[in-house]
């Protein structure tokens, strides 16, 4: 023992050993402190911090970027979004919108400091739009998730306020619906002059459907409605649907069944994720599939359109067991006789309406709308002269004629025989 004691006393008095032992102790203490800080920070994040990640594919991502533009007005790191739209004078106006750029930002909201991290993947892009994948992550202190619900709700309300009184057009991009162009001013319903009672019948039916969801639920009937507008081209089918959307405050989802990339699964998915309060518009459905009755008898098996979409897939998407509800679908065609009877049977098409060439009443109403100061007798004169010159006139032809005589009602009457055929 005495030898050991003498050895320890000697090491204690050795300055090199004391310095080395001190360094080891300091290093060990720093390592333990670092590890403790990491564990403590991890514990703090798990129990006293919240994070919310929103990917660019989510519909609320665009809302949040607009909301961050309003909230983070003092940030010095920005990215710009340039847009062009026609002004009141017809000239194009350029608008610059600044969003917080990719990186870290701090905002003050609800008496809390919230860290916002916007990230952008450099190696991954959306194959349909070519836009890099992005996400935004919110980090806040506390355990009350209500702050994130409040942020999402405010972002949604801000987006709806910017689109209020406008008709939003959506286009199918991959498996999602993306806004197409800028929100449009709603077209007045009375600007589309159909035969007397035709427009009113469709509007009343749509409003009755929207207002009675419980009636469908109580009777176990799928809550969806299908409409078919058929007739010659240029007679106002698509224009009326656009005006109807403006009257209801709905958006329009445009879809082409002739799209070669459209498959059964993609169509079913798109119909199920369509934006709420929207009209799904399938134009010229006769161009996608011919009627099976028109197929040659030697080839009765294959019944498929130009793309990957099959006719059975279309029927199942419209009213199959997996089809979505709370949906309004409008289809248009110039040739109803080319449509397969299975496509337009009740349940898939609940209301069919012919939209044809102008009648005497339509012509007089259109004249009065374009020339409100002209006497009613001139409207009757124009209608009679137009039907004498041409037995079949579409509203598009009449409107084109009026555009040549914007302020000359008499000129429109005298040159009625020059309406383009």
GIKAGI-V829833 format. One record per backbone hydrogen bond with DSSP energy under -0.5 kcal/mol. CO is the residue of the C=O (numbers start at 1). NH is the residue of the N-H. E is the energy in kcal/mol with one decimal. If there is no record, write none. Layout:
# GIKAGI-V829833
CO:NH:E / CO:NH:E
This chain:
# GIKAGI-V829833
1:5:-2.7 / 2:6:-2.4 / 3:7:-2.1 / 4:8:-2.6 / 5:9:-2.5 / 6:10:-2.1 / 7:11:-2.5 / 8:12:-2.5 / 9:13:-1.6 / 10:14:-0.6 / 11:14:-0.6 / 13:15:-0.6 / 14:18:-2.1 / 15:19:-2.1 / 16:20:-2.3 / 17:21:-2.9 / 18:22:-1.9 / 19:23:-2.3 / 20:24:-2.6 / 21:25:-2.4 / 22:26:-2.7 / 23:27:-2.9 / 24:28:-2.7 / 25:29:-2.6 / 26:30:-2.5 / 27:31:-2.5 / 28:32:-2.7 / 29:33:-2.4 / 30:34:-2.8 / 31:35:-2.7 / 32:36:-2.8 / 33:37:-2.6 / 34:38:-2.4 / 35:39:-2.7 / 36:40:-2.9 / 37:41:-2.9 / 38:42:-2.6 / 39:43:-2.6 / 40:44:-2.5 / 41:45:-2.8 / 42:46:-2.2 / 43:47:-1.7 / 44:48:-3.0 / 45:49:-1.0 / 48:142:-2.7 / 50:140:-2.3 / 52:138:-2.9 / 54:136:-2.2 / 55:58:-1.4 / 58:61:-1.7 / 59:63:-0.5 / 60:64:-2.4 / 61:65:-1.9 / 62:66:-1.9 / 63:67:-2.4 / 64:68:-2.8 / 65:69:-1.7 / 66:70:-1.4 / 67:71:-2.4 / 68:72:-3.4 / 70:73:-0.5 / 72:75:-1.4 / 76:78:-0.7 / 77:101:-1.9 / 79:99:-3.3 / 81:97:-2.3 / 83:95:-2.9 / 85:93:-4.0 / 87:90:-1.2 / 91:87:-3.3 / 93:85:-2.2 / 95:83:-2.5 / 95:97:-0.5 / 97:81:-2.4 / 99:79:-3.1 / 103:118:-2.7 / 105:116:-3.7 / 107:109:-0.6 / 107:114:-3.0 / 109:112:-0.9 / 112:109:-2.9 / 112:114:-0.5 / 113:141:-0.5 / 114:107:-2.5 / 115:117:-0.5 / 115:139:-2.3 / 116:105:-2.9 / 116:118:-0.6 / 117:119:-0.6 / 117:137:-2.7 / 118:103:-2.1 / 119:135:-1.9 / 124:133:-1.8 / 125:127:-0.5 / 126:130:-3.4 / 131:126:-2.9 / 133:121:-2.9 / 134:56:-2.5 / 135:119:-2.6 / 136:54:-2.5 / 137:117:-2.5 / 138:52:-2.3 / 139:115:-2.5 / 140:50:-2.9 / 143:145:-0.8 / 144:147:-1.0 / 145:148:-1.1 / 145:149:-1.6 / 146:150:-2.7 / 147:151:-1.9 / 148:152:-2.5 / 149:153:-2.4 / 150:154:-2.6 / 151:155:-2.5 / 152:156:-2.2 / 153:157:-2.6 / 154:158:-2.4 / 155:159:-2.1 / 156:160:-2.6 / 157:161:-2.2 / 158:162:-1.8 / 159:163:-1.3 / 160:164:-0.6 / 161:164:-0.6 / 163:166:-2.0 / 165:186:-0.9 / 166:168:-0.6 / 167:184:-3.0 / 168:252:-2.5 / 169:180:-4.1 / 170:254:-2.7 / 171:173:-0.5 / 171:178:-2.7 / 173:176:-1.9 / 176:173:-2.9 / 176:178:-0.5 / 178:171:-2.8 / 179:181:-0.7 / 184:167:-3.4 / 188:191:-1.5 / 189:192:-1.3 / 191:193:-0.7 / 192:194:-0.9 / 195:198:-2.2 / 195:199:-0.7 / 197:201:-1.7 / 198:202:-1.8 / 199:203:-2.6 / 200:204:-2.5 / 201:205:-1.9 / 202:206:-2.5 / 203:207:-2.6 / 204:208:-2.2 / 205:209:-2.0 / 206:210:-2.5 / 207:211:-1.9 / 209:212:-1.1 / 212:216:-1.1 / 213:217:-2.1 / 214:218:-2.9 / 215:219:-1.0 / 216:221:-2.5 / 217:220:-1.2 / 222:224:-1.8 / 223:326:-3.1 / 223:327:-0.9 / 225:329:-2.4 / 226:350:-2.2 / 226:351:-1.3 / 227:331:-2.5 / 228:230:-0.5 / 228:353:-2.7 / 229:333:-1.6 / 230:355:-3.1 / 232:235:-0.9 / 234:396:-2.2 / 236:240:-2.0 / 237:241:-1.7 / 238:242:-2.2 / 239:243:-2.3 / 240:244:-2.6 / 241:245:-2.2 / 242:246:-1.7 / 243:247:-2.1 / 244:248:-2.2 / 245:249:-1.3 / 245:250:-2.5 / 251:279:-2.8 / 252:170:-3.2 / 252:254:-0.7 / 253:281:-2.8 / 254:172:-0.8 / 255:257:-0.6 / 255:283:-0.7 / 256:259:-1.3 / 259:262:-1.6 / 260:308:-0.8 / 262:308:-0.5 / 262:309:-0.6 / 263:267:-2.4 / 264:268:-2.3 / 265:269:-2.3 / 266:270:-2.8 / 267:271:-2.4 / 268:272:-1.4 / 269:273:-1.5 / 271:274:-0.5 / 277:251:-2.0 / 278:280:-0.5 / 278:328:-0.6 / 279:253:-3.1 / 279:281:-0.6 / 280:282:-0.6 / 280:330:-3.1 / 281:255:-1.9 / 281:283:-0.7 / 282:332:-2.0 / 284:287:-1.6 / 285:288:-1.0 / 285:289:-1.2 / 291:294:-1.6 / 292:295:-0.8 / 296:299:-1.8 / 297:300:-0.6 / 301:303:-0.5 / 303:311:-1.1 / 309:305:-1.3 / 310:314:-1.9 / 311:315:-2.3 / 312:316:-2.4 / 313:317:-1.8 / 314:318:-1.6 / 315:319:-2.1 / 316:320:-2.5 / 320:323:-1.2 / 327:225:-2.3 / 328:280:-2.7 / 329:227:-2.6 / 330:282:-3.0 / 331:229:-2.7 / 332:285:-2.0 / 333:231:-1.4 / 335:338:-1.3 / 336:339:-1.4 / 338:291:-0.7 / 340:343:-1.4 / 340:344:-0.9 / 342:345:-0.5 / 345:348:-1.9 / 345:349:-2.3 / 351:228:-2.4 / 353:230:-2.1 / 354:356:-0.6 / 359:363:-2.4 / 360:364:-2.0 / 361:365:-2.1 / 362:366:-2.6 / 363:367:-2.1 / 364:368:-2.1 / 365:369:-1.8 / 366:370:-2.1 / 367:371:-2.5 / 371:374:-1.4 / 375:378:-0.9 / 375:379:-1.0 / 376:380:-1.8 / 377:381:-2.0 / 378:382:-2.6 / 379:383:-2.2 / 380:384:-2.2 / 381:385:-2.5 / 382:386:-2.8 / 383:387:-2.1 / 384:388:-1.4 / 385:389:-2.2 / 386:390:-2.6 / 393:358:-3.4 / 394:397:-0.5 / 394:398:-2.0 / 395:399:-2.7 / 396:400:-2.1 / 397:401:-1.9 / 398:402:-2.4 / 399:403:-1.8 / 400:404:-0.7 / 401:404:-1.0 / 401:405:-0.6 / 402:405:-1.0 / 403:406:-0.6 / 405:408:-0.5 / 407:409:-0.6 / 408:412:-1.8 / 409:413:-1.5 / 410:414:-2.8 / 411:415:-1.8 / 413:416:-1.4 / 415:418:-2.0 / 416:419:-1.4
